Amino acid sequence: MSFSDFWLFLQQGLLSGLVTGSVYALLALAIVAVFKTTDVPNFAQGEMMMIGGYVALSLLLLAKLPYAAVIPLTLVIVALGGALFQRVVMERVTGSRGVGVQLVIATLGLAYFLKGLVRQTGLGDTPRSLPALVSGDTVLIGDAALTRLDIAIFVVAVVVMVLIYLMFTYTRIGKAMRAVGMNPRAAQIVGIRLSRIRMLVWAMSGLISAIAALLITPKVLVTPDIAHIAILAYAAAIVGGFTSLPGAVLGGLIIGVVENLVGLFISTNAIVVAPFLAILVTLIVRPQGLLGGKVQVKKV
């Protein structure tokens, strides 16, 4: 391989990796936000994104609604679904003194329910993709080529991440979420309603999942198995630090870049292995993740 080929592949891998990594980062943000406020890993994150894609497809193709109505309706429906799950299921499990394992099983139940719902309704029989709002024309950045859709995905994802950061930093709800994530008992003492905050966090998780679905489904086919993308988001959360929101963003971008570089320089078959290799290296070198802070030991 000549130096010019190496330089081209490096640029292409970095830029394409940032695009895909931005979607992983969004989903990782949702996973970490739920985990920080509830101590429960959400194993239905991928299925929530999948259902967002199918909601958008149903509104667009079956209800014949315009795109301008489909986008906000999809965001609201999936966000309300996340809030409802927390209120009806997770709150009851917690109220009946359910332990962490039971809460995790509840999220797994949600994942299987959503996937089964799609299969039973017949929506998952024919793979489809959402029409893109942005043209697929190629844009050269250096020697690398991206489509206008790729650039739009990255820009929207970054804007959403910035808005989430501003919410957590400057709004009362965001500060309350951070307080619950740091010390739920202390937050409750100062008047913060844990049930309300956790419901809002699950709603935010649904909202982020719907945004990720709207961003990625013009590029990939919507099938029940699209939920596997969440595995890469989990890898991002582990690499960045499962308790760190900035770490989730960093981990998502790293996983996206590593995937693309491995595919270009080694083999496309090795792409599947790359995220898990990144997890393995991170757990050996820094078990708490790149931005995960100090290792905490809890009694069980």
Disulfide bonds with the S-S distance in Angstrom:
none
